[in-house]
Amino acid sequence: MTKRIGRVFRYAILIAGAVVMIFPFFWSFMTSFKDLREILRDPFSLIPREFTLKNYVNVFTKVPFARYLLNSTIVALATTFLQLVTASLAAFAFARMRFRGREVIFYIFLVTMMIPQQVVMIPQYLVVMRLNMDNSYFGLIMPHAATAISIFFLRQFFLTIPRDLEDAATIDGCGPLRTLFNVFLPLTKPAIATIAVFSFMWSWNNYFWPLLIISEPEMRTVQLGLAMFKSEGGIQWGEFMAATVVATLPIMIAYFIAQKQFVKGITLTGLKG
């Protein structure tokens, strides 16, 4: 009886937590189908009295929101790919290869995780401007092509792989790169999916860096595009909510695609070493 009560209590807490997390998304979604007058008259109602798609039409007609989606997609996918490549190579070196100063270099990587992003923003900005990479995809992508957290996360996962598998690959004539791509990466799909989801989500939601280096309208990302729905008369809430729903969909799709591996990666990531 006690176990049953405890189970009911746990499920009740989980359901309550799920409702709290889902409610803002549901409210935003339903608000995107209201006209501005209804939103201002009754902002907390969940079901629109009259559904309208005008807000979604205005999102793509008032501003080039499709272009903003394309820019964010290119930047997020490229950043995610480069982070996976750099994290895989660096993590394999730190986890399996022996070289002088390995531990010192790794600890320096860990120290960079403690530095706030705002501190390194100015040097990154100066480098990008000196290289004339402002208002370009390179300027949006390259400063974030490698991150210490991705390297650390994947290194911890590599440390859990038995040494016997690496020795067997070496006996079969595999070099370091072939061992990495043929042995380690296939065994670390959960970790790869986890890094990919976090990297894509962070790049997609990044607002301050594009705001800093982008001045041409055609190079704006989705997050900058959302600010276009604020006028002198105030925020156009219906259009803003519709744009928010559209901007949220790619992240949700990316998560659902990698959901199984993502959850597995969070669960199984080792803390060895």
HUWOQUI-V434473 format. One line per field, one symbol per residue. ss: DSSP state (~ for helix, > for strand, _ for the rest). A space follows every 50 residues. Layout:
ss: ???
This chain:
ss: _~~~~~~~~~~~~~~~~~~~~~~~~~~~~~~____~~~~~~_________ ___~~~~~~~~~__~~~~~~~~~~~~~~~~~~~~~~~~~~~~~~~~____ _~~~~~~~~~~~____~~~~~~~~~~~~~~______~~~~~~~~___~~~ ~~~~~~~~____~~~~~~~~~____~~~~~~~~~~~~_~~~~~~~~~~~~ ~~~~~__~~~~~~___~~~__~~~~~~~~>>__>>_~~~~~~~~~~~~~~ ~~~~~~~_~~~~~~~~~~_____
